[in-house]
Amino acid sequence: MRPIAGGLVGRARRCLRADFESDPYLPYILGLAALLSGFWFWHRVPNFATRDERWRLVDPMSFVGTVAADPSIESALDGLSEGRTFGATFYLFGLALVPVFVAAFLTGRIEAFVAMPEHASVDLWAHWQRTPRWIWTWSIVLGRLVVVALAVGCVYVTYRIGTTMRDRATGRLAALLCSLTWGVLVLAHEVGEDVPALFFVLLVVYWSLRYAETGDAGLFLAACLAGGVAIALKLTTAVVVALIAVAFLLRVGNAGDDWRAALVRPRMLAAGAALGAAAIFVGFPTVIADGLDPLVARIQRGASGKTDPHGWRVEPTWWWFLRSYLGGLGLPLFVASVGALAASLPRLFDRSTEADAVALALVGLAAYGRLYSNWAYVRVHHLLPTFPLLAVLVAAALVRLRESRPGLARPLIAVLLVTSGLYAGAGVLGYAAQPRDGATDWLRAEAGANATVETYPNDPQETAVPHDVTVYRPSNRNATPGGANPGGGPWLLGLETRCPDYVQLHYYESVLVLAPDDWSERARRLGGERRRQYVRDLLAEDTYPYRVAATFGSRPAFLDGRSRSAGLPELVEVGLVPRTLQYGDPQDMGVDQYTVILERNGRCTPSEAS
């Protein structure tokens, strides 16, 4: 494996150097990708962009803490066993966090990692607040910079696919469209497995295309190795197996009279399968420690969990596909992608490298469509690997049109680039003015040194609270004044026994309770008259000694008695407004960041425990 990796690095360097020398536009395209992917990348720090961002960073942190507490092989294996089965992100972000680990060791603060499991056993708030702020800050920053670098790498590999497929003009346009795809940019702003997995999926596509063109066994093995790494990063990238198989068959067709020699290559096939399998097994640290059982359990859990909407919208799969493509691409690029798909189908009957690339792209799109066809929800990040494939198809179709009808193609290309740039640019600029960041800054400026804030989400990621503020929350109510109440309901209504300086309400956990039950599955599950009346009384400012001091974000329509957009208008809106509600585990956007801060403005009688 090491000779293969070394040879690939050498090839990559020579290829990159040749591209920079031959294409004066390439550095500017990659610079644009870096600018958009990295703009305001520090948003929400030291808080997390997503729920999953925490765990991708905590996995290597927990391992380091376990080994620091007991430096031994047994301890290291225990550290691997205790981690969540996320795969190769453990290595990727573990390497990214090396400067943080070294700094902690040199300054005698390595105990912060040792204490993490104890803090996590209390609740997520204790885990976040009792871990020093500098650890979260630098870990998130370093992790996101790695993702930004890989996002730029994805744009470059897209360029290589387009260039190999047809010419440099196609490569440039494909890379530019990839750089302006909002679905790529939003995932470049978080620590996660999606962008790293995309990078290796695109390598599979590129090396598979080159293998179909040349028959070079080294390229086939490289595709298999990259495919194994992609699967180790994200299990749904298993569709790369189909891509490699199609490339093998394409090579047989391209070999002409030598088709038998291209078909019968048992050693190459066996070596490729072994490389891919080894990358998958090594890529899951828990497999090293505990064998295959954790990996099998991870696959089963992932498959069974996709049939539940997890408290959000209950809609048909086609609706989720349509909404996520409109949200990830924007309406103009979505329309262009549909047109490019139709225009690409006749190319399958050609015998050319372009036809091979079209075949690989269409197989990739079809494989992902089949994979998600029975899921209860499909979000933008699930469709991420298909966005560059669509960009390549759109670029090739437009370049072909420019050759035959330049007067029509040039305006279309200009309109597509401008509108896609506006859509993606508006989304990226939104990172500089996110409601939760605004609410956090407001509390940091207005709250005193000993101020207390009460809020109701169990996860600090869903809130807008400074790291060092004392927080009253139901997940640890025994540690709050009046916390002897036996249940969450009585504790909630005992606000005046706790007398926090501020109360912070959030859309997902609190404000949504005021929505009608048919607003969403989440609204229905939150239902409960006691809880609904409590939030209503707080916002009315006539029951508790609190007033609304500040609000941040778009006001939910149901608070004003308005219905939400539905049907075609809702889908069109998603294609025109990039920062819309994402429903679930992606970054919280749109109305999901709506935050209300109430400040105590009357007399309050705290309990004796306060």
C-alpha positions in Angstrom: 0.0 0.0 0.0 2.9 2.4 0.8 4.4 2.2 -2.8 1.0 2.8 -4.3 0.4 5.9 -2.0 3.9 7.2 -2.7 3.4 6.8 -6.5 0.0 8.6 -6.3 1.5 11.5 -4.4 4.2 11.9 -7.1 1.7 11.8 -9.9 -0.5 14.3 -8.1 2.3 16.8 -7.8 3.3 16.5 -11.4 -0.3 16.8 -12.5 -0.9 19.9 -10.3 2.2 21.5 -11.6 1.3 20.9 -15.2 -2.2 22.2 -14.7 -1.0 25.4 -13.1 1.5 25.9 -15.9 -1.0 25.2 -18.7 -4.2 26.9 -17.3 -3.7 30.5 -16.0 -7.4 30.5 -14.8 -7.0 27.5 -12.4 -5.3 29.4 -9.5 -8.1 31.9 -9.5 -10.8 29.2 -9.5 -9.2 27.5 -6.6 -8.7 30.8 -4.9 -12.4 31.5 -5.2 -13.2 28.1 -3.8 -10.9 28.7 -0.8 -12.5 32.2 -0.2 -16.1 30.9 -0.3 -15.4 27.7 1.6 -13.4 29.5 4.3 -15.4 32.7 4.6 -16.2 33.2 8.3 -15.2 29.6 9.0 -15.0 30.4 12.8 -18.8 30.9 13.1 -20.3 29.7 16.4 -16.8 29.0 18.0 -16.4 27.8 20.7 -19.8 26.3 20.1 -20.5 23.7 17.4 -22.0 24.2 13.9 -23.8 20.8 14.2 -24.5 18.2 16.7 -22.2 15.8 14.9 -19.3 18.3 14.8 -18.8 17.8 18.5 -18.5 14.0 18.2 -16.1 14.1 15.3 -13.7 16.1 17.5 -14.5 14.4 20.8 -13.6 10.9 19.5 -9.8 11.6 19.2 -9.9 13.8 22.4 -11.4 10.9 24.4 -8.7 8.5 23.1 -5.9 10.9 24.1 -7.5 11.4 27.5 -7.7 7.6 28.1 -4.1 7.1 27.0 -2.9 10.0 29.1 -4.6 8.6 32.2 -2.9 5.2 31.7 -0.2 5.0 29.0 -0.5 1.4 27.8 -1.5 -0.7 24.9 -4.6 -1.9 26.8 -5.6 1.6 27.5 -5.2 2.6 23.9 -7.5 -0.3 22.8 -10.0 0.8 25.5 -9.9 4.3 24.1 -10.6 3.0 20.6 -13.5 0.8 22.0 -15.1 3.6 23.9 -15.3 5.9 20.8 -18.3 6.1 18.6 -18.0 4.1 15.4 -17.5 7.0 13.0 -14.7 5.5 11.0 -11.7 7.3 9.5 -12.7 10.8 10.8 -11.0 9.6 14.0 -7.6 9.7 12.2 -8.3 12.8 10.1 -9.4 15.0 12.9 -7.0 13.4 15.3 -4.2 14.6 13.1 -5.8 18.0 12.8 -5.9 18.3 16.6 -2.2 17.3 17.2 -1.2 21.0 17.9 -3.9 21.1 20.6 -2.8 17.9 22.2 0.9 19.1 22.1 0.0 22.4 23.6 -2.0 20.8 26.4 0.9 18.4 27.2 3.6 21.1 27.2 1.5 23.4 29.4 0.5 20.7 31.9 -3.2 20.8 31.0 -3.6 17.3 29.5 -5.9 16.5 32.4 -8.6 18.4 30.6 -8.9 15.5 28.2 -8.7 12.9 31.0 -11.7 14.6 32.7 -13.9 14.6 29.6 -15.8 11.3 30.3 -16.6 12.5 33.8 -18.1 15.7 32.5 -20.0 13.9 29.7 -21.6 11.7 32.3 -23.4 14.7 33.8 -24.9 16.1 30.6 -23.8 17.8 27.3 -23.7 21.2 29.0 -21.2 20.0 31.6 -19.2 18.4 28.9 -19.0 21.7 26.9 -18.6 24.2 29.8 -16.2 22.3 32.0 -13.8 21.7 29.1 -11.6 24.8 28.7 -12.8 27.2 26.0 -9.4 27.3 24.3 -9.6 23.5 23.6 -12.9 23.8 21.9 -11.9 27.0 20.0 -8.7 25.7 18.5 -10.0 22.2 17.9 -13.0 23.5 15.9 -10.8 26.0 14.0 -8.2 23.4 13.1 -10.8 20.8 12.2 -12.7 23.3 9.9 -9.5 24.4 8.2 -8.8 20.8 7.2 -12.4 20.6 5.8 -11.9 23.8 3.9 -8.6 22.5 2.4 -10.4 19.3 1.3 -13.3 21.3 -0.2 -10.7 23.1 -2.4 -9.3 19.7 -3.2 -12.8 18.6 -4.3 -12.9 21.5 -6.7 -9.6 20.6 -8.2 -10.5 17.0 -8.7 -13.7 18.1 -10.4 -11.5 20.2 -12.7 -9.4 17.1 -13.5 -12.6 15.1 -14.2 -13.9 17.7 -16.6 -10.6 18.2 -18.3 -10.1 14.5 -18.8 -13.6 14.1 -19.9 -13.4 16.7 -22.7 -11.0 19.7 -22.4 -9.8 22.4 -20.0 -12.8 24.6 -20.8 -15.1 21.9 -19.5 -12.8 21.4 -16.4 -12.8 25.1 -15.7 -16.5 25.4 -15.9 -17.2 22.3 -13.9 -14.8 23.5 -11.1 -16.4 26.9 -11.1 -19.8 25.5 -10.8 -18.7 23.2 -8.0 -17.2 26.3 -6.2 -20.5 28.1 -6.5 -22.6 25.2 -5.3 -24.2 26.1 -1.9 -24.5 22.5 -0.8 -20.7 22.1 -1.1 -20.0 25.4 0.6 -22.3 24.9 3.6 -20.7 21.5 4.4 -17.2 23.1 4.1 -18.2 25.2 7.1 -18.4 22.3 9.6 -16.2 19.5 10.9 -17.7 16.3 9.5 -17.1 13.4 7.2 -19.1 14.6 4.2 -16.5 16.8 2.5 -13.6 14.4 3.2 -15.7 11.5 1.9 -16.6 13.6 -1.2 -12.9 14.2 -1.9 -12.2 10.5 -2.1 -15.4 9.7 -4.0 -14.2 12.2 -6.7 -10.8 10.5 -6.7 -12.6 7.3 -7.4 -14.4 8.9 -10.3 -11.3 10.4 -11.7 -9.1 7.4 -11.4 -11.9 5.1 -12.7 -12.3 7.4 -15.8 -8.5 7.3 -16.4 -8.5 3.5 -16.0 -11.3 3.2 -18.5 -9.2 5.4 -20.9 -5.8 3.8 -20.4 -6.2 0.4 -18.8 -3.4 1.2 -16.3 -3.7 -1.3 -13.4 -2.1 1.3 -11.0 -5.1 3.6 -11.6 -7.5 0.8 -10.9 -5.8 0.0 -7.6 -5.7 3.7 -6.7 -9.5 3.9 -7.3 -10.0 0.8 -5.1 -7.9 2.3 -2.3 -9.7 5.7 -2.5 -13.0 3.9 -2.5 -12.1 2.0 0.7 -11.1 5.3 2.4 -14.3 6.9 1.2 -16.4 4.1 2.7 -14.4 4.2 5.9 -15.3 7.9 6.1 -19.0 7.6 5.2 -20.7 4.3 4.7 -23.2 5.6 2.1 -20.3 6.1 -0.3 -20.4 2.3 -0.9 -21.8 3.3 -4.3 -18.2 3.7 -5.4 -18.1 -0.1 -5.8 -20.6 0.3 -8.6 -18.5 3.1 -10.2 -15.3 1.0 -10.1 -17.2 -2.0 -11.6 -18.6 0.2 -14.4 -15.1 1.6 -15.1 -13.8 -2.0 -15.4 -16.5 -2.9 -18.0 -15.9 0.4 -19.9 -12.3 -0.6 -20.2 -13.3 -3.9 -21.6 -15.3 -2.1 -24.2 -12.5 0.4 -25.0 -9.9 -2.4 -25.4 -11.1 -3.3 -28.9 -9.5 -6.6 -30.0 -7.8 -7.0 -26.7 -11.1 -7.1 -24.8 -10.3 -10.6 -23.4 -7.1 -9.4 -21.8 -8.9 -6.5 -20.3 -11.7 -8.7 -19.0 -9.5 -11.5 -17.5 -7.4 -9.7 -14.9 -7.8 -11.8 -11.7 -4.7 -10.5 -9.9 -5.7 -6.9 -10.4 -9.2 -7.5 -9.3 -8.1 -9.4 -6.2 -5.5 -6.8 -5.3 -8.1 -4.0 -5.7 -10.6 -5.8 -3.5 -7.9 -6.4 -0.9 -6.8 -2.8 -0.9 -10.4 -1.5 -0.5 -11.3 -4.0 2.2 -8.1 -3.2 4.1 -8.8 0.5 3.9 -12.3 0.0 5.3 -11.2 -2.2 8.2 -8.3 -0.1 9.2 -10.4 3.0 8.8 -12.7 2.0 11.6 -10.7 2.2 14.8 -13.2 0.1 16.7 -12.6 -2.8 14.3 -9.0 -2.8 15.4 -9.9 -3.0 19.0 -13.1 -5.2 19.0 -13.3 -6.9 15.6 -16.1 -6.6 13.1 -19.1 -6.6 15.5 -19.0 -2.8 16.0 -18.9 -2.2 12.3 -21.8 -4.5 11.6 -23.8 -2.9 14.4 -23.0 0.5 12.9 -24.3 -0.5 9.5 -27.5 -2.0 10.9 -28.1 1.0 13.1 -27.6 3.4 10.1 -29.9 1.4 7.9 -32.8 1.1 10.4 -32.5 4.7 11.5 -33.3 6.1 8.1 -36.9 4.9 8.1 -37.9 7.4 10.9 -38.2 11.2 10.2 -36.8 11.8 13.7 -39.4 14.3 14.6 -39.4 16.5 11.5 -41.6 16.6 8.4 -43.4 13.4 7.2 -43.1 13.7 3.5 -42.6 11.3 0.6 -39.1 10.5 -0.5 -39.4 12.4 -3.8 -40.3 15.6 -1.9 -37.1 15.3 0.2 -35.0 14.7 -3.0 -36.6 17.7 -4.7 -36.2 20.0 -1.7 -32.6 19.0 -1.0 -31.5 19.4 -4.6 -33.2 22.8 -4.8 -31.6 23.8 -1.5 -28.2 22.4 -2.3 -27.9 23.7 -5.9 -30.3 26.7 -6.0 -33.0 26.9 -8.6 -30.9 28.1 -11.6 -28.3 25.3 -11.2 -31.0 22.8 -10.5 -32.8 23.7 -13.8 -29.4 23.5 -15.6 -28.8 20.1 -14.1 -32.1 18.7 -15.3 -31.4 20.0 -18.8 -27.8 18.5 -18.7 -29.1 15.1 -17.7 -31.5 15.1 -20.6 -28.7 16.3 -23.0 -26.2 13.7 -21.7 -28.3 10.6 -22.3 -27.6 10.5 -26.1 -23.8 10.7 -25.4 -23.9 7.2 -23.9 -24.0 5.7 -27.4 -20.7 7.4 -28.3 -17.3 5.6 -28.0 -15.2 8.3 -26.3 -13.8 9.4 -22.9 -16.6 11.9 -22.6 -19.2 9.1 -23.0 -17.3 7.1 -20.3 -17.5 10.1 -18.0 -21.2 10.5 -18.6 -21.7 6.8 -17.9 -19.9 7.1 -14.6 -21.8 10.2 -13.6 -25.1 8.7 -14.4 -24.4 5.5 -12.6 -23.3 7.5 -9.6 -26.5 9.5 -9.6 -28.7 6.4 -10.1 -26.9 4.5 -7.4 -27.4 7.3 -4.8 -31.0 7.6 -5.9 -31.6 3.9 -5.3 -29.8 4.0 -2.0 -32.0 6.7 -0.6 -35.2 5.6 -2.3 -36.7 4.1 0.9 -35.4 6.7 3.4 -37.9 8.8 5.4 -35.8 11.9 4.8 -33.0 12.9 2.4 -31.0 16.0 3.4 -28.6 18.2 1.5 -25.5 16.5 3.0 -26.7 13.1 1.8 -26.8 14.3 -1.8 -23.4 16.0 -1.6 -21.5 13.4 -3.7 -23.9 14.0 -6.6 -23.4 17.8 -6.8 -19.9 17.7 -8.6 -21.2 15.0 -10.9 -24.0 17.2 -11.9 -21.5 20.1 -12.3 -19.5 18.0 -14.7 -22.5 17.1 -16.8 -23.7 20.7 -16.9 -20.3 22.0 -17.9 -19.9 19.4 -20.7 -23.4 20.2 -22.0 -22.8 23.9 -22.1 -19.3 23.6 -23.7 -20.9 21.4 -26.4 -23.6 24.0 -26.9 -21.0 26.7 -27.1 -19.3 24.9 -30.0 -22.5 24.5 -32.0 -24.5 27.6 -31.0 -22.1 30.1 -29.3 -24.7 33.0 -29.4 -27.0 31.0 -27.2 -24.5 29.3 -25.0 -22.5 32.3 -23.8 -25.5 34.2 -22.3 -26.7 30.9 -20.7 -23.3 30.3 -19.1 -23.1 34.0 -17.9 -26.6 33.8 -16.4 -26.0 30.5 -14.7 -22.7 31.7 -13.2 -24.1 35.0 -12.0 -27.3 33.5 -10.5 -25.5 30.6 -8.9 -22.9 33.0 -7.5 -25.6 35.2 -6.0 -27.3 32.2 -4.4 -24.1 30.8 -2.9 -22.8 34.2 -2.0 -25.9 35.1 -0.1 -25.6 31.9 1.8 -22.0 32.3 2.6 -22.4 36.0 3.7 -25.0 34.8 6.1 -22.3 33.2 8.3 -21.2 36.7 9.3 -24.6 37.6 10.7 -26.1 34.4 12.2 -28.8 35.0 14.8 -27.3 32.7 17.4 -24.0 34.4 17.1 -25.8 37.7 17.5 -27.6 36.4 20.6 -24.4 35.1 22.1 -22.6 38.4 21.5 -25.6 40.3 23.1 -25.5 38.2 26.3 -21.7 38.6 26.4 -22.1 42.3 26.3 -25.1 42.8 28.5 -24.9 40.1 31.1 -22.9 40.7 34.2 -20.0 38.7 35.5 -22.2 36.5 37.7 -25.3 36.4 35.5 -27.4 33.3 35.1 -29.2 32.2 32.0 -32.0 29.6 31.9 -32.6 27.7 28.7 -34.3 24.4 27.8 -32.4 22.5 25.1 -30.3 19.6 26.4 -27.6 20.3 23.9 -25.7 23.6 24.1 -25.2 23.4 20.3 -28.9 24.4 19.9 -28.5 27.5 22.1 -26.8 30.9 22.0 -25.0 31.1 25.4 -21.5 32.2 26.1 -19.2 29.4 27.3 -18.6 30.9 30.8 -22.1 31.8 31.8 -23.9 29.8 34.5 -26.8 28.0 32.9 -29.9 26.6 34.4 -31.3 23.7 32.3 -33.7 20.8 32.8 -31.0 18.2 31.9 -29.3 18.9 35.2 -32.2 20.4 37.2 -31.0 18.9 40.5 -28.0 21.4 40.3 -30.3 24.4 40.0 -32.3 26.3 42.6 -35.6 24.6 43.2 -34.3 21.5 41.5 -35.9 19.2 43.9 -39.0 19.1 41.7 -39.5 15.5 40.7 -40.3 16.0 37.0 -39.5 18.3 34.2 -43.0 19.9 34.2 -43.0 21.1 37.8 -39.4 22.3 37.4 -40.3 24.2 34.3 -43.1 26.1 36.0 -40.9 26.9 39.0 -39.1 29.7 37.2 -39.7 32.2 40.1 -37.9 29.8 42.5 -34.8 30.0 40.4 -34.8 33.6 39.4 -32.3 33.5 36.6 -31.2 36.9 35.2 -32.2 35.8 31.7 -34.3 33.2 30.0 -33.5 32.2 26.5 -36.1 30.6 24.2 -35.2 28.8 21.0 -37.3 27.8 18.0 -36.6 24.0 18.1 -37.1 23.3 21.8 -39.5 26.1 23.0 -41.1 28.4 20.5 -42.2 25.6 18.2 -44.5 24.4 20.9 -46.8 27.3 20.0 -47.2 26.0 16.4 -50.3 24.0 15.4 -49.9 20.3 15.5 -50.0 20.0 11.7 -47.1 22.4 11.3 -44.6 19.5 11.5 -44.1 16.2 13.2 -41.8 17.9 15.7 -44.5 20.4 16.6 -46.9 17.6 17.2 -44.5 15.7 19.5 -43.7 18.9 21.5 -47.4 19.4 22.2 -48.6 19.7 25.8 -50.9 22.4 27.1 -48.8 23.1 30.3 -45.6 23.7 28.3 -47.5 25.6 25.6 -49.0 27.9 28.2 -45.7 28.5 29.9 -44.0 29.7 26.7 -47.1 31.8 25.8 -47.0 33.4 29.2 -43.3 34.2 29.0 -43.7 35.9 25.6 -46.8 37.8 26.8 -44.8 39.4 29.6 -47.8 39.5 31.9 -47.3 36.4 34.2 -43.6 36.2 35.1 -41.3 39.1 36.1 -39.5 39.0 32.7 -39.6 41.1 29.6 -38.5 40.4 26.1 -35.1 42.2 25.9 -34.0 41.1 22.4 -34.9 38.8 19.5 -32.7 37.4 16.8 -33.5 35.8 13.5 -36.7 35.5 11.4 -39.9 35.4 13.4 -41.8 32.2 12.9 -45.0 32.6 10.8 -47.2 30.8 13.3 -46.5 33.4 16.0 -48.5 35.9 13.8 -51.2 33.4 12.8 -49.8 32.9 9.3 -49.5 29.6 7.6 -46.1 28.4 6.2 -45.4 28.0 2.6 -46.4 24.7 1.2 -46.3 22.8 -2.1 -44.6 24.4 -5.1 -44.2 27.9 -3.5 -42.2 26.3 -0.6 -39.9 24.4 -3.0 -39.4 27.5 -5.2 -38.5 29.5 -2.1 -35.9 26.9 -1.1 -34.3 27.3 -4.5 -34.2 31.1 -4.2 -33.3 31.5 -0.5 -30.2 29.5 0.5 -30.4 29.7 4.3 -33.7 27.9 4.9 -34.7 25.4 7.6 -32.6 22.2 7.2 -34.7 19.9 9.3 -32.5 17.9 11.7 -28.8 17.1 11.8 -27.3 19.6 9.4 -26.5 23.2 10.4 -29.4 25.1 11.9 -30.5 27.8 9.5 -33.4 30.1 8.8 -36.1 30.1 11.4 -34.3 27.3 13.3 -32.0 30.0 14.7 -34.8 32.2 16.0 -33.8 33.2 19.5 -35.7 35.2 22.2 -33.9 36.6 25.2 -36.0 37.6 28.2 -34.5 39.7 31.0 -35.8 39.8 34.6 -37.5 43.1 35.3 -39.5 42.5 38.5 -39.3 41.1 41.9 -38.5 37.4 42.3 -38.3 35.1 45.3 -35.5 32.6 44.9 -35.7 29.3 46.8 -33.4 28.7 49.7 -31.2 26.5 47.5 -30.2 29.5 45.3 
